[in-house]
Amino acid sequence: MLQGSIVALVTPFKNNDIDYNAVDRLLDFHLESKTDGILLSGTTGESPTLAGDEKEYFVRYVIQKLAGKIPVMVGTGTNNLSKTIAETLKAQQLGADYALVITPYYNKPTQKGMYYFFKKVYEETDIPLVIYNVPGRTSINITAETVIRLAEDCERIVAIKEASGNIAQITKIIKYAPKDFSLLSGEDMLNLPIMCCGGKGTVSVTANIVPSLMSKLINLCLKGDYEKAKAIHLDLLELNQVLFIETNPIPVKEALHLMGYIEREIRLPLYFLESENLQKVEEVLKKLELIK
């Protein structure tokens, strides 16, 4: 079963190329911190800005670097079925453990359309698939009923990254989906509530900054020790908030730069934080003793 603290890794850049020295630093940081999995080319990884060859080399590099130490998930979903299948097959061929497939954005499909979209991707590939539901980005929500139907009909659709913020919907999936289907929090502010309802982990932005704490929080929840987990969750309140003070991944990349892990570089159309927001990120990092 897919579970634990999975980091939605940033993609570090230098002079408009992927900075592989920084990639090494980040991967070592997560291995030392006992992060349970790595997501490449997700929202936090600036997936819309990665060219095909660039993304392929990046995925190949990370998979070879980790060499089976922890699972690697790759974002492969688009709003085009043929491209999604091709991207998912490529991730499969490169040795990824999971493919994260977002609900088709812009098209605004019906529930039936989404069901057959995911089913077709499933039928044309052999890799375990994770549904990604983030209505704030896509303008479409995949309902609990559609998710449960997919989980029942397609055994390699093994999980959903749920970032709808709809606790009723999330709870319904947890209650009625097959027992080996994992619901993963896609919103750090809701990690603890979702875990308390029976979630199996998180695909986390905040884990870029405090991977050890996030891993500890999730593993405490998996053990049923919600009191200790709550203490960590409360300690991370300001960090979880400030990392979304502007569009993700702008704040988390600024924070990692301040911590010395990456260059201060982000690809247009995203841009650097406003000065007052950068100051707020610095204040939170200092409060948590992550920078001086």
Backbone torsions as a table, in degrees:
resi	resn	phi	psi	omega
1	MET	NA	136.8	178.0
2	LEU	-76.2	121.7	-179.6
3	GLN	-157.5	170.6	175.4
4	GLY	105.8	-165.7	-179.2
5	SER	-97.0	108.9	-179.7
6	ILE	-108.4	124.1	-178.5
7	VAL	-86.8	131.0	170.5
8	ALA	-83.0	89.9	-167.3
9	LEU	-68.3	138.4	170.2
10	VAL	-69.4	158.7	171.4
11	THR	-105.1	108.3	-178.0
12	PRO	-77.4	136.7	179.5
13	PHE	-118.5	154.2	171.8
14	LYS	-148.5	121.6	-177.2
15	ASN	54.5	39.4	176.6
16	ASN	67.9	13.4	171.1
17	ASP	-114.3	159.4	173.6
18	ILE	-66.3	132.1	-177.3
19	ASP	-92.1	98.8	-173.9
20	TYR	-74.8	-21.9	172.1
21	ASN	-66.0	-40.6	177.3
22	ALA	-69.6	-36.6	175.6
23	VAL	-57.2	-45.9	179.0
24	ASP	-59.7	-43.6	179.1
25	ARG	-60.9	-43.6	-178.7
26	LEU	-66.6	-43.8	-179.4
27	LEU	-64.4	-42.0	177.5
28	ASP	-62.5	-40.3	177.4
29	PHE	-57.2	-44.1	-177.0
30	HIS	-75.9	-34.9	175.6
31	LEU	-64.6	-43.8	178.7
32	GLU	-64.9	-30.9	-174.6
33	SER	-90.9	2.0	177.4
34	LYS	63.6	35.2	169.2
35	THR	-61.8	139.3	-172.8
36	ASP	-86.3	-14.7	-179.0
37	GLY	-172.2	160.2	-178.4
38	ILE	-122.6	129.5	170.6
39	LEU	-104.3	123.9	175.1
40	LEU	-104.7	147.3	173.0
41	SER	58.9	41.8	169.4
42	GLY	-96.1	-165.0	177.0
43	THR	-57.4	-46.2	-177.9
44	THR	-67.6	-24.1	178.1
45	GLY	-86.8	11.2	178.8
46	GLU	55.2	43.7	-174.8
47	SER	-53.5	-36.4	-178.7
48	PRO	-64.2	-18.3	-176.0
49	THR	-97.2	-2.7	-177.0
50	LEU	-90.4	124.1	176.4
51	ALA	-73.0	158.0	-174.6
52	GLY	-55.9	-52.0	-179.0
53	ASP	-66.1	-39.1	179.3
54	GLU	-62.2	-45.6	179.3
55	LYS	-64.7	-42.9	-179.3
56	GLU	-60.8	-44.6	179.6
57	TYR	-64.6	-40.8	-179.9
58	PHE	-61.7	-48.3	179.7
59	VAL	-62.3	-45.5	179.7
60	ARG	-59.8	-43.3	-178.3
61	TYR	-61.4	-48.0	-177.0
62	VAL	-65.6	-42.9	179.7
63	ILE	-61.5	-41.7	178.2
64	GLN	-69.0	-37.4	179.5
65	LYS	-65.2	-41.2	-177.7
66	LEU	-80.6	-27.7	174.0
67	ALA	45.1	49.5	175.7
68	GLY	77.9	8.0	-177.6
69	LYS	-69.4	-41.4	173.5
70	ILE	-142.1	155.4	-177.8
71	PRO	-65.0	147.9	176.3
72	VAL	-117.7	126.1	174.9
73	MET	-108.9	142.3	-178.6
74	VAL	-126.3	131.2	174.5
75	GLY	-72.4	120.5	-176.1
76	THR	-126.6	-3.5	-172.4
77	GLY	-81.6	144.8	172.0
78	THR	-139.3	-172.8	174.5
79	ASN	-95.6	11.9	178.2
80	ASN	-117.1	120.5	-174.0
81	LEU	-61.2	-49.5	-177.2
82	SER	-61.3	-41.8	179.4
83	LYS	-66.6	-39.4	179.4
84	THR	-63.5	-44.1	177.8
85	ILE	-61.8	-45.3	-179.5
86	ALA	-62.2	-43.7	179.6
87	GLU	-66.0	-37.4	-179.7
88	THR	-69.9	-40.9	175.8
89	LEU	-62.3	-38.2	179.6
90	LYS	-65.1	-44.1	177.6
91	ALA	-61.5	-40.5	177.4
92	GLN	-60.9	-46.1	-178.9
93	GLN	-66.5	-31.3	179.6
94	LEU	-77.6	-10.6	175.9
95	GLY	99.4	16.9	175.9
96	ALA	-64.2	150.9	179.9
97	ASP	-85.5	-30.5	-179.0
98	TYR	-145.0	153.0	170.9
99	ALA	-116.2	131.1	177.4
100	LEU	-97.4	118.4	-174.7
101	VAL	-116.2	113.7	-178.0
102	ILE	-75.6	152.8	172.6
103	THR	-62.5	140.4	-175.2
104	PRO	-61.1	117.4	-178.0
105	TYR	-86.3	161.6	176.4
106	TYR	69.8	-44.4	180.0
107	ASN	-61.0	-29.8	-176.2
108	LYS	56.0	59.3	-177.4
109	PRO	-71.5	161.8	170.9
110	THR	-77.2	172.1	176.6
111	GLN	-62.3	-40.5	178.4
112	LYS	-63.6	-40.8	177.7
113	GLY	-61.1	-42.2	178.4
114	MET	-67.1	-38.9	177.9
115	TYR	-56.9	-50.4	-176.6
116	TYR	-72.7	-27.6	174.3
117	PHE	-61.3	-53.9	-179.3
118	PHE	-65.9	-37.1	179.9
119	LYS	-63.9	-38.8	179.5
120	LYS	-68.3	-42.4	176.0
121	VAL	-59.5	-42.1	178.0
122	TYR	-60.0	-46.0	-175.7
123	GLU	-68.6	-26.4	-175.3
124	GLU	-96.3	1.2	-177.8
125	THR	-135.2	172.4	179.6
126	ASP	-123.7	1.3	-175.6
127	ILE	-88.0	145.5	172.6
128	PRO	-59.6	136.2	-175.3
129	LEU	-111.7	144.4	175.2
130	VAL	-121.6	123.0	175.5
131	ILE	-73.6	141.9	176.8
132	TYR	-119.9	114.2	-179.4
133	ASN	-110.9	110.1	-179.6
134	VAL	-142.3	77.7	-174.1
135	PRO	-56.5	-29.4	179.2
136	GLY	-62.8	-23.4	177.7
137	ARG	-97.7	-35.0	-168.4
138	THR	-101.7	-18.4	-175.7
139	SER	71.4	11.9	178.6
140	ILE	-136.0	142.8	178.2
141	ASN	-114.9	130.4	172.9
142	ILE	-89.5	124.4	-172.1
143	THR	-76.0	164.0	176.9
144	ALA	-58.3	-41.6	-177.7
145	GLU	-61.4	-41.4	179.8
146	THR	-68.8	-41.2	178.5
147	VAL	-62.3	-45.9	-179.3
148	ILE	-62.9	-41.7	178.8
149	ARG	-61.9	-44.4	178.6
150	LEU	-63.5	-42.7	-179.8
151	ALA	-63.3	-36.5	179.9
152	GLU	-74.1	-36.3	-172.8
153	ASP	-90.1	-19.9	-172.3
154	CYS	-131.4	97.8	-170.2
155	GLU	-66.3	-22.2	177.9
156	ARG	-88.1	-0.7	166.5
157	ILE	-85.7	98.8	-163.5
158	VAL	-101.6	-12.0	-174.5
159	ALA	-164.4	168.2	169.9
160	ILE	-132.9	135.7	167.1
161	LYS	-90.7	110.0	-171.2
162	GLU	-103.2	111.0	179.7
163	ALA	-124.2	32.0	178.5
164	SER	-80.6	-23.5	-175.0
165	GLY	76.5	4.3	-176.7
166	ASN	-94.5	96.6	-174.9
167	ILE	-64.6	-35.1	178.5
168	ALA	-62.5	-45.5	178.6
169	GLN	-63.5	-44.6	179.9
170	ILE	-60.1	-45.2	-179.0
171	THR	-64.1	-37.4	179.7
172	LYS	-64.0	-42.0	177.3
173	ILE	-62.1	-46.4	-179.4
174	ILE	-59.7	-40.9	-176.0
175	LYS	-71.8	-40.8	-167.9
176	TYR	-108.0	-13.3	177.5
177	ALA	-72.0	159.4	176.2
178	PRO	-52.6	147.6	-172.6
179	LYS	-62.8	-25.3	179.5
180	ASP	-92.5	8.6	176.4
181	PHE	-91.0	131.5	-175.7
182	SER	-102.0	132.9	168.1
183	LEU	-102.6	122.9	-178.9
184	LEU	-110.7	133.9	176.9
185	SER	-65.5	135.3	174.7
186	GLY	-112.0	15.5	-177.0
187	GLU	-142.6	111.8	-171.0
188	ASP	-61.5	-31.6	178.0
189	MET	-64.8	-19.6	-177.9
190	LEU	-109.6	9.8	-178.4
191	ASN	-54.0	-51.6	-176.8
192	LEU	-66.1	-49.9	178.2
193	PRO	-57.0	-41.0	-179.6
194	ILE	-66.7	-41.6	178.0
195	MET	-63.8	-38.7	178.7
196	CYS	-63.4	-28.0	178.7
197	CYS	-83.6	-7.7	-179.9
198	GLY	117.0	10.3	174.0
199	GLY	-61.9	157.5	-175.5
200	LYS	-107.4	-0.5	179.2
201	GLY	162.8	-163.1	-178.3
202	THR	-141.5	148.2	164.0
203	VAL	-108.7	103.2	-157.2
204	SER	-112.1	137.8	168.2
205	VAL	-79.3	-44.9	-177.0
206	THR	-60.4	-28.6	178.9
207	ALA	-63.1	-17.6	172.4
208	ASN	-61.6	-31.6	-172.1
209	ILE	-97.9	-43.3	-177.3
210	VAL	-128.9	65.2	-175.1
211	PRO	-61.5	-36.7	-179.7
212	SER	-64.1	-44.6	179.8
213	LEU	-65.1	-40.5	-179.5
214	MET	-67.1	-41.8	177.9
215	SER	-61.6	-41.7	179.7
216	LYS	-64.8	-43.8	179.8
217	LEU	-58.5	-49.4	-176.2
218	ILE	-66.7	-41.4	-178.5
219	ASN	-70.2	-32.2	172.7
220	LEU	-62.3	-42.8	178.2
221	CYS	-63.0	-42.9	-179.8
222	LEU	-62.7	-27.0	177.1
223	LYS	-87.3	-5.6	179.6
224	GLY	85.9	10.5	-179.6
225	ASP	-93.6	75.0	-172.8
226	TYR	-75.0	-23.8	178.6
227	GLU	-65.6	-48.6	178.1
228	LYS	-66.0	-37.8	177.8
229	ALA	-62.8	-39.3	-179.8
230	LYS	-61.7	-38.7	179.4
231	ALA	-61.2	-42.2	178.0
232	ILE	-67.4	-43.7	-179.6
233	HIS	-57.7	-42.6	179.1
234	LEU	-68.6	-37.6	176.6
235	ASP	-62.2	-28.8	-176.7
236	LEU	-93.4	4.7	-175.4
237	LEU	-53.9	-54.7	-176.4
238	GLU	-65.4	-36.7	178.9
239	LEU	-65.9	-45.9	178.1
240	ASN	-58.3	-36.5	-179.5
241	GLN	-72.7	-47.6	-172.6
242	VAL	-70.2	-24.5	179.4
243	LEU	-72.9	-4.7	175.3
244	PHE	-124.3	24.9	-179.3
245	ILE	-68.1	-28.1	167.0
246	GLU	-133.4	-178.4	-174.1
247	THR	-57.1	128.9	172.4
248	ASN	-64.9	135.4	11.3
249	PRO	-103.8	26.6	-178.2
250	ILE	-57.3	-54.0	-176.2
251	PRO	-64.4	-38.6	-177.1
252	VAL	-69.2	-33.2	177.1
253	LYS	-71.5	-37.1	175.0
254	GLU	-62.2	-41.9	-179.8
255	ALA	-64.2	-45.2	179.5
256	LEU	-64.5	-32.2	174.8
257	HIS	-66.3	-45.2	179.0
258	LEU	-61.4	-31.2	179.1
259	MET	-82.6	-6.3	174.9
260	GLY	89.4	13.6	-177.4
261	TYR	-90.1	-31.9	-174.9
262	ILE	-138.4	162.5	171.1
263	GLU	-70.8	159.5	176.9
264	ARG	-85.6	84.7	-176.7
265	GLU	-147.8	133.3	178.4
266	ILE	-142.9	150.2	-174.6
267	ARG	-94.8	137.2	173.9
268	LEU	-59.4	145.9	15.5
269	PRO	-85.3	-0.2	172.5
270	LEU	-73.1	155.3	-177.2
271	TYR	-144.4	168.8	-175.9
272	PHE	-62.6	158.8	179.4
273	LEU	-62.7	147.7	167.3
274	GLU	-60.6	147.0	-171.5
275	SER	-56.8	-39.2	-178.9
276	GLU	-69.1	-31.6	177.9
277	ASN	-76.1	-35.4	174.9
278	LEU	-61.2	-39.1	177.8
279	GLN	-63.4	-38.4	178.5
280	LYS	-66.1	-38.2	176.1
281	VAL	-62.7	-45.6	178.5
282	GLU	-58.6	-43.0	-178.2
283	GLU	-61.5	-42.8	179.8
284	VAL	-67.4	-41.7	178.9
285	LEU	-63.6	-38.7	177.2
286	LYS	-67.1	-39.9	179.4
287	LYS	-61.7	-36.0	179.3
288	LEU	-87.7	3.4	179.2
289	GLU	60.3	36.5	176.5
290	LEU	-92.1	-22.2	171.6
291	ILE	-138.8	164.2	178.9
292	LYS	-95.2	NA	NA
